[in-house]
Amino acid sequence: MEDLETICRTMLNDAQMDVSINNCPFSVYLTFYVTGTDKKVTFDCTDIASFRLDKDPTDSPLYLVFETEVMGPRKQYPVPLSHFGFSFLPQEDYCWQVTVSEPELLLQIKSLGFAWRVEVLSAEEREWFSRGA
């Protein structure tokens, strides 16, 4: 967990983030493209307990990240959800909590499963960024 905290603090501030939802609503993938490097950090959140995304609807698909925090797993207790979120699994389980914020975005995910990895950008991704994505 300590390595993940260091990565969040040192690599993900000012990174560009892409959100992908697969098998809705059971998997959310966050890809952070680390500024000034050829690296990316991927978070795989599976078995989603709750999901909240507050953003400007006119935003681009990539978000400039201000702060990223990962906590967990810890015991969750039922809380009422706002009209911006949804819940699918009982929240009494031990969940990971991922929070990503920037001035125009707030993303909060609670999930039973969580994995992360640091990878080198593919040739296609490097080309995409070199064109000014």
C-alpha positions as CSV (number, residue, x, y, z in Angstrom):
1,M,0.0,0.0,0.0
2,E,2.9,2.3,0.7
3,D,4.2,2.1,-2.9
4,L,0.7,2.9,-4.1
5,E,0.6,6.0,-1.9
6,T,3.9,7.2,-3.2
7,I,2.7,6.7,-6.8
8,C,-0.5,8.6,-6.1
9,R,1.5,11.5,-4.6
10,T,4.4,11.6,-7.0
11,M,3.2,10.4,-10.4
12,L,-0.6,11.1,-10.6
13,N,-0.7,14.8,-9.7
14,D,-1.1,16.6,-13.0
15,A,-1.6,13.3,-14.9
16,Q,-4.2,13.0,-17.6
17,M,-6.9,10.4,-16.7
18,D,-9.2,8.3,-18.9
19,V,-12.2,6.5,-17.4
20,S,-13.5,3.3,-19.0
21,I,-16.5,1.4,-17.7
22,N,-16.8,-2.3,-18.8
23,N,-19.5,-4.9,-18.0
24,C,-21.4,-1.9,-16.6
25,P,-21.5,-1.5,-13.6
26,F,-19.1,-4.1,-12.4
27,S,-15.7,-2.9,-13.7
28,V,-14.2,0.6,-13.9
29,Y,-10.7,1.1,-15.3
30,L,-8.8,4.4,-14.7
31,T,-5.7,5.0,-16.8
32,F,-3.4,7.9,-15.7
33,Y,-1.0,9.1,-18.4
34,V,1.9,10.5,-16.3
35,T,3.0,14.0,-17.4
36,G,6.5,14.3,-18.8
37,T,7.2,10.5,-18.9
38,D,6.4,7.5,-21.1
39,K,4.6,5.8,-18.3
40,K,1.0,5.2,-17.4
41,V,-0.7,3.9,-14.2
42,T,-3.8,1.8,-14.4
43,F,-6.3,1.2,-11.7
44,D,-8.7,-1.8,-12.1
45,C,-11.7,-1.4,-9.9
46,T,-14.0,-4.5,-9.9
47,D,-17.2,-5.5,-8.2
48,I,-18.3,-1.9,-7.8
49,A,-20.1,-1.2,-4.5
50,S,-20.8,2.5,-5.4
51,F,-19.8,5.0,-8.1
52,R,-20.0,8.8,-8.2
53,L,-18.9,11.1,-11.0
54,D,-19.5,14.8,-10.8
55,K,-18.2,16.6,-13.9
56,D,-19.0,19.2,-16.5
57,P,-20.8,17.4,-19.3
58,T,-18.8,19.3,-21.9
59,D,-15.5,18.1,-20.7
60,S,-13.1,16.2,-22.9
61,P,-12.6,12.4,-22.5
62,L,-9.2,13.0,-20.7
63,Y,-9.2,14.8,-17.3
64,L,-6.3,16.6,-15.8
65,V,-5.9,15.2,-12.3
66,F,-5.4,17.4,-9.3
67,E,-5.3,14.7,-6.5
68,T,-5.7,11.0,-6.3
69,E,-6.2,9.0,-3.1
70,V,-6.7,5.2,-2.6
71,M,-7.8,3.8,0.7
72,G,-8.6,0.4,1.7
73,P,-9.8,-2.1,2.1
74,R,-11.9,-1.0,5.0
75,K,-15.3,-1.9,6.4
76,Q,-18.1,0.1,4.8
77,Y,-21.4,1.0,6.3
78,P,-24.6,1.9,4.4
79,V,-24.9,5.6,3.7
80,P,-27.5,7.4,1.6
81,L,-26.4,8.1,-1.9
82,S,-26.9,11.4,-3.6
83,H,-28.7,11.6,-7.0
84,F,-25.2,11.6,-8.6
85,G,-24.3,8.1,-7.7
86,F,-25.5,4.5,-7.6
87,S,-24.9,1.4,-5.5
88,F,-25.1,-2.2,-6.6
89,L,-23.6,-4.3,-3.9
90,P,-24.2,-4.3,-0.2
91,Q,-22.0,-1.7,1.3
92,E,-21.3,-3.6,4.5
93,D,-18.3,-5.4,2.8
94,Y,-14.7,-4.4,3.0
95,C,-14.1,-2.0,0.1
96,W,-11.3,-0.1,-1.6
97,Q,-12.1,3.6,-2.0
98,V,-10.6,5.6,-4.9
99,T,-11.1,9.3,-5.0
100,V,-9.9,11.5,-7.9
101,S,-10.4,15.2,-7.9
102,E,-9.7,18.3,-10.0
103,P,-11.4,21.6,-10.2
104,E,-14.1,20.4,-12.7
105,L,-14.3,16.7,-11.6
106,L,-15.0,14.5,-8.6
107,L,-14.8,10.7,-9.0
108,Q,-15.4,8.4,-6.1
109,I,-15.4,4.6,-6.5
110,K,-15.9,1.9,-3.8
111,S,-15.0,-1.5,-5.0
112,L,-14.5,-5.0,-3.6
113,G,-11.6,-5.7,-6.0
114,F,-8.7,-3.4,-6.8
115,A,-5.5,-3.8,-8.7
116,W,-2.9,-1.4,-10.1
117,R,0.1,-1.4,-12.3
118,V,2.7,0.9,-13.8
119,E,3.4,0.4,-17.5
120,V,5.3,2.0,-20.4
121,L,3.1,3.6,-23.0
122,S,2.5,1.6,-26.2
123,A,3.8,2.9,-29.5
124,E,0.2,3.8,-30.4
125,E,-0.3,5.8,-27.2
126,R,3.0,7.7,-27.7
127,E,2.0,8.6,-31.2
128,W,-1.4,9.7,-30.0
129,F,0.1,12.0,-27.4
130,S,2.8,13.4,-29.8
131,R,-0.1,14.6,-32.0
132,G,-1.3,16.7,-29.1
133,A,-4.1,14.7,-27.5
